[in-house]
Amino acid sequence: MAISPEFRTRMDDLVQNNQVVLFMKGNRRMPQCGFSARVVGILDSFLDDYQTVDVLSDHEVRTGMKDYSDWPTFPQLYVKGEFVGGCDIVTEMHGSGELHGALGIELKEVAPPNVTVTPPAAAAFKDALADAPGMSLRFTVTPRFQHGLDFGAKSSVDIVSESNGIELVMDRSSAERAEGVVIDFITGPTGSGFKIENPNAPATVKQIGPTDAKALLDGGAAVLVDVRTQREWDTARIEGAKLLASEGEAWLDGLAKDTAIVFQCHHGGRSQAAAEAWVQKGFTNVHNLAGGIDAWAREVDTSVPRY
């Protein structure tokens, strides 16, 4: 689809008049997809302010940016008027330190973290490394504290830790999140595998079914937050819920960090992204209503309209 000169001028003005612009699904405080949330997490780790554009709320931007950037997916990051790339490229650049350079931010020194590889894990790694000559064992910790173990080449900017004769290679951002990690290898009734404990990991989003959510809410022990649109709210709602779009993020941010919060949407996808965003803000008792209001209407209150 050819984009209009007016649209091109509008986007030129936007990306050239803001140092950092992220075209994403949702916004900085409430990403609506995992890839957008990942890039937001990276930018939030060292930028206080940057511009975001919600492509879900502007059909012209959502369709036109694919041709403007010659990039088919979102998010899309622009720095100083230049297109940087999508989620995978931004993640790779952040790990290598290139993103800091593009932003003109000084790359701080990162000390090798203290990581413990238990003897059983070390033995398993040695066996695996024997089948991958010339490769290094790479350990990654994403902004959401998901862990990865793989083989790959070692670069000059990588951070290296050693434990029990095993060399772990990490990108800089992973190293900053790996202090105190323990990597073990366990065998149980269901099989064997690596077990990773990270003391730096924040609280995680708890999945809660409609029946358990009702019990929690009936006891007055939790707040139900609806992240759907006003139109959906007008179509169907759960009694006692608060519509985030109406209440505002400031209201939610003002709650005590240990408040029990249940996020809810239509089927559970958008509310999961919202719940993860508030976990990143430091909230420690966050739930996602599995199946959303649709499951609630089927299992708890059949008077709630389904759509």
WOSUL-V800831 format. One record per residue. N is the residue number from 1. RES is the residue in one letter. SS is DSSP state (a for helix, b for strand, c for the rest). D_FIRST is the distance of its C-alpha to the first C-alpha in Angstrom with 2 decimals. Layout:
N|RES|SS|D_FIRST + N|RES|SS|D_FIRST
This chain:
1|M|c|0.00 + 2|A|c|3.79 + 3|I|c|6.33 + 4|S|c|9.53 + 5|P|a|12.78 + 6|E|a|14.43 + 7|F|a|12.38 + 8|R|a|12.90 + 9|T|a|16.52 + 10|R|a|16.96 + 11|M|a|15.97 + 12|D|a|18.04 + 13|D|a|20.93 + 14|L|a|20.73 + 15|V|a|20.82 + 16|Q|a|23.24 + 17|N|c|25.62 + 18|N|c|26.10 + 19|Q|c|27.61 + 20|V|b|25.99 + 21|V|b|22.85 + 22|L|b|21.85 + 23|F|b|18.63 + 24|M|b|20.00 + 25|K|c|20.60 + 26|G|b|23.53 + 27|N|c|25.58 + 28|R|c|28.22 + 29|R|c|31.00 + 30|M|c|29.32 + 31|P|b|26.62 + 32|Q|c|24.96 + 33|C|c|24.50 + 34|G|a|26.76 + 35|F|a|24.51 + 36|S|a|23.99 + 37|A|a|27.72 + 38|R|a|28.60 + 39|V|a|26.89 + 40|V|a|28.41 + 41|G|a|31.73 + 42|I|a|31.50 + 43|L|a|30.68 + 44|D|a|33.31 + 45|S|c|35.89 + 46|F|c|36.11 + 47|L|c|34.12 + 48|D|c|35.52 + 49|D|c|32.58 + 50|Y|c|28.85 + 51|Q|b|25.77 + 52|T|b|23.66 + 53|V|b|20.56 + 54|D|b|20.24 + 55|V|a|16.65 + 56|L|a|18.15 + 57|S|a|19.31 + 58|D|c|16.17 + 59|H|a|13.16 + 60|E|a|11.06 + 61|V|a|12.34 + 62|R|a|11.99 + 63|T|a|8.27 + 64|G|a|7.66 + 65|M|a|10.43 + 66|K|a|9.09 + 67|D|a|7.19 + 68|Y|a|10.13 + 69|S|c|12.63 + 70|D|c|11.20 + 71|W|c|12.92 + 72|P|c|12.07 + 73|T|c|14.93 + 74|F|c|17.06 + 75|P|c|19.30 + 76|Q|b|18.21 + 77|L|b|21.11 + 78|Y|b|21.40 + 79|V|b|24.88 + 80|K|c|26.01 + 81|G|c|22.54 + 82|E|b|21.71 + 83|F|b|19.52 + 84|V|b|22.10 + 85|G|b|20.44 + 86|G|c|20.44 + 87|C|a|23.50 + 88|D|a|25.16 + 89|I|a|24.98 + 90|V|a|26.25 + 91|T|a|28.99 + 92|E|a|30.07 + 93|M|a|30.16 + 94|H|a|32.18 + 95|G|a|34.63 + 96|S|a|35.19 + 97|G|c|35.52 + 98|E|a|32.62 + 99|L|a|30.86 + 100|H|a|34.03 + 101|G|a|34.07 + 102|A|a|30.51 + 103|L|a|31.57 + 104|G|c|34.92 + 105|I|c|36.89 + 106|E|c|40.13 + 107|L|c|40.23 + 108|K|c|43.33 + 109|E|c|45.75 + 110|V|c|45.47 + 111|A|c|48.70 + 112|P|c|48.73 + 113|P|c|48.97 + 114|N|c|51.93 + 115|V|c|50.69 + 116|T|b|53.20 + 117|V|b|52.79 + 118|T|c|55.53 + 119|P|a|57.71 + 120|P|a|56.21 + 121|A|a|52.66 + 122|A|a|53.87 + 123|A|a|55.38 + 124|A|a|52.18 + 125|F|a|50.15 + 126|K|a|52.69 + 127|D|a|52.45 + 128|A|a|48.66 + 129|L|a|48.74 + 130|A|a|51.21 + 131|D|c|48.50 + 132|A|c|45.97 + 133|P|c|47.84 + 134|G|c|46.43 + 135|M|c|44.05 + 136|S|b|44.39 + 137|L|b|44.26 + 138|R|b|41.37 + 139|F|b|41.58 + 140|T|b|38.64 + 141|V|b|38.68 + 142|T|c|35.34 + 143|P|c|35.08 + 144|R|c|35.67 + 145|F|c|38.70 + 146|Q|c|37.50 + 147|H|b|39.52 + 148|G|b|38.74 + 149|L|b|41.06 + 150|D|b|39.86 + 151|F|b|40.80 + 152|G|b|39.19 + 153|A|c|40.04 + 154|K|c|41.67 + 155|S|c|40.28 + 156|S|c|42.30 + 157|V|c|40.92 + 158|D|c|41.63 + 159|I|b|44.39 + 160|V|b|47.09 + 161|S|b|49.55 + 162|E|b|52.37 + 163|S|b|54.35 + 164|N|c|56.86 + 165|G|c|55.99 + 166|I|b|52.25 + 167|E|b|49.83 + 168|L|b|46.70 + 169|V|b|43.82 + 170|M|b|41.44 + 171|D|c|38.64 + 172|R|a|39.71 + 173|S|a|38.02 + 174|S|a|39.49 + 175|A|a|42.89 + 176|E|a|42.86 + 177|R|c|42.57 + 178|A|c|45.03 + 179|E|c|48.44 + 180|G|c|50.94 + 181|V|c|48.85 + 182|V|b|50.98 + 183|I|b|49.73 + 184|D|b|51.94 + 185|F|b|52.01 + 186|I|b|53.37 + 187|T|b|54.47 + 188|G|b|54.87 + 189|P|c|55.16 + 190|T|c|51.42 + 191|G|b|51.13 + 192|S|b|50.81 + 193|G|b|48.26 + 194|F|b|47.73 + 195|K|b|48.26 + 196|I|b|46.93 + 197|E|b|48.34 + 198|N|c|46.77 + 199|P|c|48.77 + 200|N|c|45.92 + 201|A|c|43.56 + 202|P|c|42.99 + 203|A|c|43.54 + 204|T|c|41.12 + 205|V|c|39.56 + 206|K|b|41.89 + 207|Q|b|40.64 + 208|I|b|42.72 + 209|G|c|42.95 + 210|P|a|43.34 + 211|T|a|47.12 + 212|D|a|47.79 + 213|A|a|45.50 + 214|K|a|47.48 + 215|A|a|50.73 + 216|L|a|49.52 + 217|L|a|48.35 + 218|D|a|51.48 + 219|G|c|53.62 + 220|G|c|52.01 + 221|A|c|51.12 + 222|A|c|47.37 + 223|V|b|44.62 + 224|L|b|41.76 + 225|V|b|38.44 + 226|D|b|35.57 + 227|V|c|32.13 + 228|R|c|30.20 + 229|T|c|28.69 + 230|Q|a|30.97 + 231|R|a|29.70 + 232|E|a|30.64 + 233|W|a|33.92 + 234|D|a|34.71 + 235|T|a|34.18 + 236|A|c|36.40 + 237|R|c|38.26 + 238|I|c|41.04 + 239|E|c|44.19 + 240|G|c|44.88 + 241|A|c|41.37 + 242|K|b|39.95 + 243|L|b|36.34 + 244|L|a|35.06 + 245|A|a|32.65 + 246|S|a|35.77 + 247|E|a|38.34 + 248|G|c|36.32 + 249|E|a|36.14 + 250|A|a|39.23 + 251|W|a|41.30 + 252|L|a|40.37 + 253|D|a|40.81 + 254|G|c|44.25 + 255|L|c|45.60 + 256|A|c|47.99 + 257|K|c|46.31 + 258|D|c|48.35 + 259|T|c|47.38 + 260|A|c|46.37 + 261|I|b|42.82 + 262|V|b|41.02 + 263|F|b|37.24 + 264|Q|b|35.75 + 265|C|c|32.43 + 266|H|c|31.44 + 267|H|c|31.84 + 268|G|c|32.61 + 269|G|a|29.42 + 270|R|a|28.62 + 271|S|a|32.34 + 272|Q|a|32.78 + 273|A|a|30.34 + 274|A|a|32.17 + 275|A|a|35.52 + 276|E|a|34.69 + 277|A|a|33.70 + 278|W|a|37.09 + 279|V|a|38.93 + 280|Q|a|37.54 + 281|K|c|39.05 + 282|G|c|42.42 + 283|F|c|42.91 + 284|T|c|45.09 + 285|N|c|45.35 + 286|V|b|41.84 + 287|H|b|41.01 + 288|N|b|37.96 + 289|L|b|38.57 + 290|A|c|37.74 + 291|G|c|35.89 + 292|G|a|35.41 + 293|I|a|36.55 + 294|D|a|35.91 + 295|A|a|38.64 + 296|W|a|40.82 + 297|A|a|40.68 + 298|R|a|41.71 + 299|E|a|44.37 + 300|V|c|45.79 + 301|D|c|45.25 + 302|T|c|44.28 + 303|S|c|44.30 + 304|V|c|41.00 + 305|P|c|38.25 + 306|R|c|35.76 + 307|Y|c|32.14
